[in-house]
Amino acid sequence: MKKKTQNNKFPHIAAVIPCRIYSTRLLAKPLQRVGNFTILELLINQLKKSKKINEIVLAIAQSSGKDLFIEFAKKHKIKFVVGDEIDVLNRLIKGAKKVGADILFRTTSENPFIHWEGIDNLIQNHIKKNADLSFYGNLPLGSSYEIINLKSLQLSHKNGTKKHRSENSSLYIYENPKIFCINRVEPKKSLQRPNFRLTVDTPQDLWVVRIINDHFNNAGKPIKLEKIIQFLESHGDVSKINSNMALKYKQYLK
C-alpha cells in the first residue's frame, strides 16, 4: 500500500460514525445528554466545522435500538447505513461507499470533545504524505481521530480476522506498518495530555464531560480542546474522577 501514484484531484472525504445502543458499562452512550445536547449532536457540530469533510454518515448496527439512530439521522438530515453489529469495519466501508468517499474520518460516537480545530490540518497532511492512516499522537483519550484510506480498510477486512473487523477496525493497519504508511502527527505541546479522558465509556466519564460542558456553557457550540485541557489542569478534582479507567490499546496512543 505504500507505493502510490499522486492524484491532483482532491479526494472525497466522509466522516463515518459507527453507532449502536448496547454497551456493557454505559447504555446508549452516543445518546446520553451533555447539557441540552446528546454526545452525538456535540460530535456532529464539531465535524461540521471542517471544510474538508464532504459527508457525515452514521454506520448503524443492525441490533436493538437501531431505530433511535435512524430517527436521529433523519431528524438531522444525515445519511446512514445499517449493517452487522459485530463487523464494525464492514459498516465503515459500507458508509464510505454510500457517499463515494475515498478517505474516511474515523472516530467513535461517544466522543463529545474532539480536537476539531485540527481536522483539516490532519487531512491535508495525510494527503501530502500519501499516507494510508494518519492520527494525532498524545492527545487526551477521545479527542483524537483517524484519517484512513478506504482501500486500506478494504484490505484490512479482506486479510484481517474477527478482531480486526470489530470496534478495533484500524488495528490491522497498526499491526502491519510494513504494508501501510502510518502517519503520526504530534500536536502542539499544550495539547499533549494523553492521561486525560474525554471519551464517554463509563458513568464517571459522563460525569466529567458534563462538568466540563456546564463550565463553558457553550450551548452546543464547539469548545477548543486547549481550553478544556486548561480547565482539567486547574481542576484536578475533576480530572481524577475518571483517571483510573483502563485504556484500551494504550500503546498506539503514546
Residue pairs with C-beta under 8 A, 6 or more apart in sequence:
1 132
1 149
1 151
1 152
1 155
1 179
1 180
1 181
2 132
2 179
2 180
2 181
4 130
6 130
10 127
11 101
11 102
11 103
11 127
12 54
12 55
12 99
12 100
12 101
12 102
12 103
13 52
13 53
13 54
13 55
13 101
13 102
13 103
13 104
13 105
13 123
13 147
14 53
14 54
14 55
14 56
14 57
14 95
14 96
14 99
14 101
14 103
14 104
14 105
15 47
15 50
15 53
15 55
15 56
15 57
15 104
15 105
15 106
15 107
16 57
16 59
16 91
16 92
16 95
16 96
16 101
16 104
16 105
16 106
17 40
17 43
17 56
17 57
17 58
17 59
17 107
17 108
17 109
18 59
18 61
18 88
18 91
18 92
18 108
18 109
18 167
18 169
19 30
19 40
19 58
19 59
19 60
19 61
19 69
19 109
20 60
20 61
20 63
20 65
20 66
20 69
20 85
21 27
21 28
21 31
21 61
21 63
21 64
21 65
21 66
21 68
21 69
22 61
22 63
22 64
22 65
22 85
23 29
23 201
25 201
25 202
25 203
26 32
26 200
26 201
26 202
26 203
26 205
26 206
28 65
28 68
29 39
29 109
29 110
29 200
29 201
30 38
30 39
30 40
30 43
30 69
30 109
30 110
31 38
31 39
31 40
31 68
31 72
32 38
32 39
32 110
32 200
32 206
33 39
34 42
34 112
34 206
34 209
34 210
34 213
35 210
35 213
35 214
35 217
35 219
35 220
36 219
36 220
37 45
37 220
38 72
39 109
39 110
39 111
39 112
39 200
39 209
40 72
40 109
41 76
41 220
42 112
42 113
42 220
43 107
43 109
43 111
43 112
43 114
44 56
44 76
44 78
45 220
45 221
45 222
46 114
46 116
46 222
47 53
47 56
47 105
47 116
47 119
48 56
49 116
49 117
49 119
49 222
50 105
50 116
50 119
50 120
50 123
51 120
52 119
52 120
52 123
52 124
53 105
53 119
53 123
54 99
54 101
55 79
55 99
55 101
56 78
56 79
57 78
57 79
57 80
57 81
57 95
57 96
57 98
57 99
58 69
58 72
58 73
58 78
58 79
58 80
58 81
58 95
58 109
59 80
59 81
59 83
59 88
59 91
59 92
59 94
59 95
60 66
60 69
60 70
60 73
60 80
60 81
60 82
60 83
60 91
61 82
61 83
61 84
61 85
61 91
62 82
62 83
62 84
62 85
63 85
66 82
69 80
70 80
70 82
72 78
73 79
73 80
79 98
79 99
80 95
81 91
81 94
81 95
81 98
83 90
83 91
83 94
84 90
84 91
86 162
86 165
86 166
87 165
87 166
88 165
88 166
88 167
88 169
89 153
89 156
89 157
89 160
89 164
89 165
89 166
89 169
90 157
90 165
92 104
92 106
92 153
92 169
93 150
93 153
93 154
93 157
95 101
95 104
96 104
96 150
96 153
97 150
101 150
102 149
102 150
103 123
103 126
103 127
103 147
103 148
103 149
103 150
104 146
104 147
104 148
104 149
104 150
104 153
105 119
105 123
105 145
105 146
105 147
106 145
106 146
106 147
106 148
106 169
106 170
107 114
107 144
107 145
107 146
108 142
108 167
108 199
110 142
110 199
110 200
110 201
111 142
111 143
111 145
111 198
111 199
111 200
112 198
112 200
112 209
112 213
113 142
113 143
113 198
113 209
113 212
113 223
113 225
113 228
114 142
114 143
114 144
114 145
114 198
114 225
115 136
115 139
115 143
115 144
115 145
115 187
115 191
115 225
116 222
116 225
117 224
117 225
118 136
118 187
119 145
122 134
122 135
122 136
122 145
122 147
122 185
123 134
123 147
125 131
125 134
125 183
125 185
126 134
126 147
126 183
129 181
129 183
130 181
131 147
131 149
131 181
131 182
131 183
132 148
132 149
132 152
132 173
132 180
132 181
132 182
133 146
133 147
133 148
133 149
133 152
133 170
133 173
133 174
133 180
133 181
133 182
133 183
134 146
134 147
134 148
134 182
134 183
134 184
134 185
135 144
135 145
135 146
135 147
135 183
135 184
135 185
136 144
136 145
136 184
136 185
136 186
136 187
136 191
137 144
137 184
137 185
137 186
137 187
137 192
137 253
137 254
138 186
138 187
138 191
138 192
138 193
138 194
138 253
138 254
139 187
139 191
139 192
139 193
139 194
139 225
140 193
140 194
140 195
140 196
140 197
140 198
140 225
140 228
140 229
141 194
141 196
141 197
141 198
141 199
141 247
141 253
142 197
142 198
142 199
142 200
143 198
143 225
144 253
146 170
148 170
148 173
152 173
152 180
153 169
153 170
155 179
156 164
156 169
156 170
156 172
156 173
157 164
157 165
159 172
160 171
160 172
163 171
164 171
164 172
168 248
168 249
171 249
173 180
173 182
174 182
174 252
186 192
190 226
190 229
191 225
191 226
191 229
193 229
193 232
193 233
194 253
194 254
195 243
196 229
196 232
196 239
197 205
197 208
197 242
197 243
197 245
198 208
198 209
198 212
198 228
199 205
200 206
200 209
201 245
202 242
202 245
204 241
204 242
204 245
205 242
205 245
207 241
207 242
208 238
208 239
208 241
208 242
211 238
211 241
212 223
212 228
212 231
212 232
212 238
215 231
216 223
216 227
216 228
216 231
231 238
232 238
232 239
233 239
247 253
